[in-house]
Structure formats: structure tokens, C-alpha cells
């Protein structure tokens, strides 16, 4: 995913763009022939709109897997306190396969990560042997997920 932290050049989106995004969030494989009429456009115009949204980084059309259905039974947030270069440590964390989310943050933690693992043994290995062993990491706090009540990707389209 592209850099989400800066003040990028936002492109104007209208109600039709928002409707397209909402529909693709429900079914990212929807054919343009079906999408266009649902938003009042031809299939060609819908295709152009989607392409514009993709090219400007407003949307990505991807498959979102469900970790539990793939045998990944442990998900956790790990907050890190670090000394030194935040960007360098965040970049190194991003290279770890089991870490699916890395954010440089303000407040109690310098970096927050999300980890997806098969079991608690793998989580222990990632936290203890990989994250805590990184130069510059001074402490970690792990928050194991008990239940995920909501996941939403509908920012600004409602």
C-alpha cells in the first residue's frame, strides 16, 4: 500500500464515485455491465471511473482473506517503544511476513503492528525472537485479540 501518512493530493470524488466504491466494497468482482447501471452510467463510463479511482490511489481492488479460515488462529496488536530511527525499524518490521500492519504513531507507543499467526507458539517466536531482538526496540506490549467485532473499509463513502 502507498504512503498513507502525508497530505497527498486528494482528487475530488462525487456521489457516483462514492456509490461505485460502496458497491465494489461489497463485491470487488462486480462486472462493469452490472456496476454501471447501478450508479446511472454505461459500463464503459463505470470502467473509466473505476480506472481513475485506481490510478489516483483512491481505491485498490483486492481479495481480503479471512485469517481464521486459513488456519491463522492468533491475531494481536504489538505496541513497540524504540530508540533511534523510527522509519528504519518500521521498514524492517514491514518485511516480516506475519506482520500485516505497521504504523508509526504518537503517544504511548512509537510503532504499532498487527501480527497474524497460526498459534500462540508462533506469536511468542515473532514477539520474543524477532521483534524484541531488533536493535532499537526497547519494549513491547502485546494485545491478543479475543474477538473482532467490526472491520470496515468505508471511509468517506457513507
Secondary structure, DSSP 8 states (H G I E B T S, - for coil): ----SS--------HHHHHHHHHHHH-TT--HHHHHHHTTS-HHHHHHHHHHHHHTTS--------GGGGT--EEEEEEEEESS-HHHHHHHHHTSTTEEEEEE-SSS-SEEEEEEESSHHHHHIIIIIIITTSTTEEEEEEEE-S--------TTT-
